[in-house]
Amino acid sequence: MKKDVLAIGELNADLILQGLATVPLLGREILCKNSDLQLGSSTAICACVMASLGLKTGFVGHLGTDTWGKVCETYLHRYGVDTAHVLQEESLQTGLTVSLSCGHDRALVTHQGDTIDCLTADKLPPQPWLEARHIHIGAFFLQTKLAAGLPAFLEKAKAHGMTLSLDAGWQESQTWDNGLSQVLPYIDVFFPNESETCGIGGSDDVRQAALRVHSMMKNGTLVVKRGPQGALAIRGDETIEQGAYKTKVIDTTGAGDSFNAGFLYAYLNNMDLARCLNYGNAAGAVSVTKMGGTSQCPTLHEVENCIRHGETFGS
């Protein structure tokens, strides 16, 4: 059966240390309240949440056969994500991100290993339109080897009727391109957060930066994730802002990726832009009530309950 989404991107495990009062200083030791090891990575978290919401989802990426790789594989299978296009090789070292969670925010340290930046365009499915109706690509700035061949791949996919979404992620060098300007004209939905929008748009004013980033797209929708302030979306001449839902924050790891998944669930079910933001904000709100991005992915019932009542009911 044809899938709803092919998620293309990086795979790594997340080691989450939750309940820190602050990030540690060199030469000192601090304590955390909880720890967990689970599937991480922007693209994979989004894929698992999409599957949890009911979208038929497949993944394209690479894994090692090491401990971290086995963790990733287990979680993908747990949520029913199709792994036919996940290449697993003994020679690959699976990446790892350590998430230091301090209440309403977190700091991340990532070891890329071989699985975060090894995907190249020639390894992508040659006819993805035969397998799915939508492609989602996450962590664009981490996947430097994929960027060069991506425009031609996306152009062909779009010509065959596929819709496309992209999450750029943070860029450590803060040059804010790496081929992004060549990719954005093909993208139907772009999901930067507030800091990324300001970096790409070259302005400290998020609304001004958003307009500049939107102008780089061609008939696409820009969705700026603003955390506790909700989200801002621009499509054509229409600009919509929505506040976040009331929620109890346990851990923000994966909240933006869950937002992407909620928005795409509504988008692929032909809902209007305001409703897409509802689902995105609600999925993000449910996500932060749980530890990590994939320990308990938001369900459709939880997301729609949040929309109905204006708040989450997480533990």
Helices and strands as residue ranges (DSSP letters): E 3-8, E 12-18, E 34-39, H 42-53, E 57-64, H 67-78, E 82-89, E 95-102, E 105-111, G 121-123, G 128-130, E 132-137, G 140-142, H 144-147, H 150-159, E 163-166, H 180-183, G 184-186, E 189-190, H 194-201, H 206-215, E 221-225, G 227-229, E 231-235, E 238-242, H 255-268, H 273-287, H 300-309
